[in-house]
Amino acid sequence: MNQSTMDTLVGKEWGLFIDGQLVPSSNEELTPVYSPANSKLIAEVAVASPGDVNTAVQSAKQAFKSWSALPAQEREKIMRQASAYVRTQADRIGALMALEQGKPFAQSRSEVTSSCDLLDYYAAEAVRVEGYVNPTEKSNLYSWVTYQPIGVCGLITPWNYPVSLLSWKLGPALATGCTVVVKPTEVTPLSPWAFCQALTEGGIPAGVINVMTGGAQVGAVLIEHPDVAKIAMTGSTETGKKILQAAARQLKKVSLELGGHCPAIVCTDADLDLAAEVIAYKGFRNMGQSCSSVNRVYAHLSIHDELLGKICAKARKLSIGDGVTEPNCDLGPMTTAATLEKVELHVADALAKGAILHEGGKKPEGEKYQNGYYYTPTVLSKVNPSMLMMQEETFGPVVPLDTFDTLEEAIQKANDSAYGLCAYLFTRDFATTMKVSQALESGTVCVNNGAVNTPYAPYEGWKDSGFGSELSRKAVFEYLKTKHVKVAS
């Protein structure tokens, strides 16, 4: 990203996005957004008032009448045109993401374009919402089932993948004829705001997508608004449970993608080069700030040391830098001071309880790192269940290794968690694959790969990791109501 591009972004005031227009908040309140790479001010963003949220919801409610009435083929066409336009804006939106979230510009830009791909996937699903006809108990009775869009949806999104995780919700919502009010996190509001604006500029009708910025109080008003029919949220398990409780009072439809504490089991017959590559990628990419990150590794005693060495070698090769000025580095800073502090706490706790540090475990040296939230990729061994990182989601670039002797022991250790989002298994044996993948208490199990998020398969958290489904055709029905029609002739 060149300096002129940066200068046009830093210090800019951002309002709310209602009915296709940039508008100031009614209370004129602004909140600052800082760079995690150097702590400099990037922008000041409007904080929506309860009245602003109501205006946005009413805009979405009005737009729902015409958007839901369009033929599905027309919605598909409009969505494809809009995503094509967003691709022309990928540099600008990716630059905003690199500035506010910290991930390298190359990865940020890729997140924008892959989000457009996902919108195209759901555009194609718009024309595939099929009902069915039932046989009945009498010859003069006719019965059929149809699906209708649920209405206005509140989309609450996180900071680790601010555009991608928004697209998971936007895609099925728009395809089914729903309209939305988006509430991005106050940590990274700029790139999702710009993404939504670009979609509207690209052809999505005004009012179909609205954006309300601000903190938890804005989200609370959105969740409790009587004209919001559904809430979709990605975030922490604690927040997700609060949302579910609040939504229950009005019996709103809810889908939640929450925290993870994902295990990886590496068996004696595994391809260790592959296992190390996937574990390092899933453990360190985006500075470990992913719900599907590998949080704990269980390696068979016979291959533990060799695997440990290979993971350490991967960690040493990763480059760390400012994702804006060094767009092709492997890792940027962590996104917030709180996440950095939690990583430091977890590592200190593990070392105090007997873990051995092999790589990382500190802030990188050098002047360029001093004002940012940087941390080196970290590898630990000799970990045990008493350590915080083996019970809580670290959400940082830390890979801890434990051992197992039997498959039953590995399964027991992997399932010893309140979370059940993803799990990873490395083996060449088919019987082991079948046994372990069925026994693991996770919504997604990846064997000899790390591609947990794919458009064609549902992403569903078990236990404390989620409620409802995202991705795949199954997610479409999270945004639809079922209607049975029975006619006597």
C-alpha positions, 0 to 999 in steps of 0.5 A, spaced: 500 500 500 502 506 498 503 512 502 497 516 499 492 511 500 494 510 507 493 518 508 486 518 505 484 513 510 488 515 517 484 520 521 477 520 517 471 520 520 466 515 519 458 516 520 453 510 520 450 507 513 443 507 513 438 507 506 444 507 502 447 514 505 452 516 510 449 519 516 452 522 522 450 519 529 444 523 532 448 524 538 454 526 534 459 521 538 465 518 535 469 513 538 477 512 535 480 506 531 487 505 532 492 501 528 495 495 532 501 495 528 503 502 531 498 505 536 496 511 531 489 513 530 486 511 524 479 514 524 474 516 528 467 512 527 460 514 529 457 511 535 449 509 534 444 511 538 438 507 540 434 512 535 439 511 530 438 503 530 431 504 530 432 508 523 436 503 520 431 497 522 425 501 519 430 502 513 431 495 512 424 493 514 421 498 508 426 495 503 424 488 505 418 489 502 421 490 495 427 485 496 423 479 498 418 480 492 423 480 487 424 473 483 430 469 486 433 469 479 433 477 479 436 477 486 441 472 484 443 477 478 444 483 483 448 479 488 453 477 482 453 484 479 454 487 486 460 482 488 463 483 481 463 491 483 466 489 490 472 486 487 474 492 484 474 495 491 478 490 494 485 494 494 481 499 498 477 495 503 483 490 504 487 496 506 482 498 511 483 491 514 490 491 514 490 498 518 485 496 523 486 489 524 493 488 523 493 482 518 498 483 512 495 487 506 496 481 501 491 476 506 486 482 507 485 483 500 484 475 499 479 475 505 475 481 501 475 477 494 474 470 498 468 473 501 465 475 494 466 468 492 462 466 498 456 471 496 456 468 489 455 461 492 449 464 495 447 468 489 446 461 486 443 458 492 437 463 491 434 460 486 434 453 489 430 454 495 425 448 493 418 447 497 415 440 496 408 437 496 405 432 501 401 426 499 395 426 504 389 422 507 384 424 503 383 425 495 380 432 496 386 435 500 392 438 497 398 439 502 405 443 500 410 446 504 414 453 502 419 457 505 419 465 506 424 470 508 424 471 515 425 479 515 430 484 518 436 480 520 441 483 525 448 481 523 453 482 529 460 480 527 467 480 530 474 483 529 479 477 527 476 476 520 471 482 519 469 481 512 469 474 511 465 472 517 460 478 515 459 474 508 457 468 511 451 471 514 450 476 508 450 471 503 444 467 505 440 473 508 441 476 501 439 470 497 433 468 501 430 475 500 432 478 507 434 485 509 440 486 514 442 491 519 450 490 520 453 491 527 461 490 526 465 490 532 468 497 534 475 494 534 475 493 526 469 497 523 472 500 517 473 494 512 466 491 514 463 498 513 466 499 506 464 492 504 457 493 505 457 500 502 461 497 496 455 492 495 450 497 495 454 501 490 454 495 486 447 494 485 444 492 492 438 496 493 438 502 498 436 499 505 437 492 504 444 493 507 445 498 513 451 499 518 450 501 525 457 502 529 459 502 536 459 498 542 455 493 546 450 497 547 448 498 540 448 491 539 443 490 545 438 495 542 439 491 535 438 484 539 432 487 543 428 491 537 421 488 536 422 489 528 428 484 528 426 477 526 433 474 527 440 475 530 446 472 527 453 473 531 460 470 531 464 472 537 465 469 544 461 464 548 460 468 553 457 474 549 453 468 545 449 466 551 447 473 553 445 474 546 441 467 546 438 469 553 436 476 550 433 473 544 429 468 547 424 473 550 421 475 543 423 468 541 427 470 535 431 466 531 438 466 532 445 463 530 451 463 533 458 461 531 462 461 538 469 460 541 473 454 540 479 450 543 481 445 537 485 439 538 489 436 533 491 428 534 497 426 530 498 418 530 504 414 529 503 413 522 502 420 520 505 424 515 509 428 519 511 434 514 504 435 513 502 435 520 507 440 522 505 444 516 497 444 517 498 445 525 503 451 524 498 454 519 492 453 523 496 455 530 500 461 527 496 464 521 492 471 523 496 471 529 492 465 532 486 469 532 481 464 529 476 460 533 478 454 528 486 455 530 489 449 533 489 450 540 492 443 543 496 438 540 496 430 542 502 427 539 503 419 540 509 418 544 513 415 538 513 421 534 512 427 539 520 429 538 520 429 531 513 433 530 516 438 535 522 439 531 518 440 525 513 445 528 519 449 531 522 449 524 516 452 521 515 457 527 522 460 526 521 461 518 515 466 519 516 473 518 513 478 522 511 485 520 507 491 519 502 488 515 501 495 511 508 497 510 510 490 509 504 487 505 507 480 504 509 478 511 507 472 514 504 475 520 502 482 523 501 484 530 495 481 534 489 486 534 488 488 541 492 489 547 487 485 551 489 479 546 496 480 547 495 480 555 492 474 555 497 470 550 502 473 555 498 470 561 497 463 558 504 462 556 507 465 563 502 460 567 504 454 563 511 455 564 510 456 571 506 449 571 512 446 568 511 447 560 518 447 556 518 453 551 522 451 545 520 457 540 517 464 541 514 466 548 516 474 547 515 480 543 520 480 537 526 485 538 527 491 534 524 498 534 519 497 529 515 492 534 515 497 540 509 500 539 505 495 536 501 488 539 506 483 536 508 476 539 513 471 536 510 464 534 510 460 540 511 452 541 511 449 548 511 442 550 510 438 557 503 441 557 498 438 562 490 440 563 492 444 569 494 450 565 490 455 562 492 454 555 489 447 555 482 449 558 481 456 555 481 459 548 488 463 548 487 466 541 494 467 540 500 464 536 501 459 541 502 451 539 502 447 546 504 439 545 502 433 549 503 426 548 498 420 548 500 412 548 493 409 546 487 412 541 482 412 547 487 416 551 488 421 545 480 421 544 479 422 551 484 428 552 481 431 545 474 431 548 476 434 555 473 441 553 467 445 554 468 447 546 466 442 540 468 447 534 473 443 530 478 438 531 484 435 526 487 428 525 493 426 522 493 418 520 494 414 514 490 409 516 482 408 514 480 404 520 483 410 525 480 415 521 473 412 521 474 411 529 477 417 531 473 422 527 466 419 529 468 419 536 471 426 536 466 431 539 466 437 534 462 439 529 468 439 524 473 434 523 479 435 518 483 429 517 490 430 514 488 437 512 486 444 515 481 446 510 475 447 516 471 452 512 468 451 505 462 453 502 459 447 501 459 444 508 456 446 514 460 449 520 456 448 526 459 448 533 458 443 538 457 444 546 459 451 547 462 452 540 455 454 537 448 454 536 445 453 529 449 453 522 453 457 518 456 455 511 453 450 506 446 450 503 444 448 510 445 456 512 440 458 507 434 455 512 437 459 518 434 465 514 427 462 512 420 461 515 417 454 514 409 455 511 405 449 510 399 450 506 393 445 506 387 446 501 380 442 501 377 442 494 
